[in-house]
Amino acid sequence: MDLRVLRYFVAVAEERHVGRAARRLHMSQPPLSRALRQLEDELGATLFERTPKGVTLTAAGAVLHEDAVALLARADRIRGRVTAAAGTARLVVGTLADAAEFVGAQLVPRFREHHPHVEITVRETDLTDPTAGLRAGLVDVALTRTPFDTTGISTHVLRTVPVAVVLRSDDPLAARTTVSAADLAAHGWVHLPDATDPAWTSFWTGGPPGPGAPVLRTIRECLHAVTWNGTAALAPADQPLPAGLVAIPLSDHAPSDLVVAWPKTGAGPQVRSFVRVAADSQRA
C-alpha cells in the first residue's frame, strides 16, 4: 500500500469528513475521494460509511486506522533516523521575482511536510537569467517561466498563462479588452541586457526599445519604466501590478508556461522530491 494514500485515509478518518480532510491535506476533494475508493478496491473492504454529514469508520476501517497510524509513525521515525545519519541536507531553489510568492507560500511548506530536516534557501534572480540560477549552478531546482534555452535542463509545466501588455492606466489603449502587436507599434519597449537568453528576450520584449531606453534587469525596474516613461512591457496576465498600471491581454502572442526546472543529470533525491511536490501542488 502507498504510504501517501494511507496518510489520506488517516486524515479522513480523523476529520470524519472528506472536505475537511482535503483542506488539511492542501488538495481538492475529487482526487482524495478517488484515492479512498481505490484503497477500498485494493483491500476489498468498505472502510467508511458515507452520510450527508460526513463519514464514519466501518469495522474494517477501524482496524486499518489503528494499523495505519502505527505504520506512518514508524515510517516517520525511519525517515528521521536516515536524515540524521546523512547529516544536514540543503536545497537551493531559484525563482524569478513574480514566482517567489508561489514558492514561499505553497511549495516550501508542502516540501517541509515530507522533508522537515532539509535546509531550504530561496534565491531570487533577475530577468537576465530565465533559468533562475540553474544553468550557472547556483541553485538545485528552479521555478521559472518559458521560453528559454533548455539544453541540459528538464522542465515540468505547472500551468500555462496568457501574456498581457502592461500599460499606464491613462494610456489610450488602457480601456481596451485586448490589444494586438500592431496596436502597440508606436510604443517603446523595455530593454533587457544584450547577453540575455535570445529566446527569452524575443518573447518578453514586444519590439525595439525606445530611443535612449535604459537597460533593465528586474521586474520592478520594468514597471517603473512603464509608470514614469510610458514604456510598454510584457508580463504574465496574472502578474500583480501596482496602482496606475493595467494589464491588457495580447491577442496575437503565445502564452508562457510556469515550469519547475532541474538539471537533466545529477539531480539528487531532494530535487526529485521538490519536482513531485510542485507537480502535486498544481494538480491539487
Sequence and secondary structure as in RCSB ss.txt:
>XXXX:A:sequence
MDLRVLRYFVAVAEERHVGRAARRLHMSQPPLSRALRQLEDELGATLFERTPKGVTLTAAGAVLHEDAVALLARA
DRIRGRVTAAAGTARLVVGTLADAAEFVGAQLVPRFREHHPHVEITVRETDLTDPTAGLRAGLVDVALTRTPFDT
TGISTHVLRTVPVAVVLRSDDPLAARTTVSAADLAAHGWVHLPDATDPAWTSFWTGGPPGPGAPVLRTIRECLHA
VTWNGTAALAPADQPLPAGLVAIPLSDHAPSDLVVAWPKTGAGPQVRSFVRVAADSQRA
>XXXX:A:secstr
  HHHHHHHHHHHHHTSHHHHHHHTTS HHHHHHHHHHHHHHHTS  EEEETTEEEE HHHHHHHHHHHHHHHHH
HHHHHHHHHHH  EEEEEEEEGGGHHHIIIIIHHHHHHH TTEEEEEEEE TT TTTTTTTTS SEEEEES S  
TTEEEEEEEEE EEEEEETTSTTTT S B TGGGTTS B B  TTS HHHHHHH  S B TT  B  SHHHHHHH
HHHH  BEEEETT    TTEEEEEBTTS  EEEEEEEESSS  HHHHHHHHHHHHHHH 
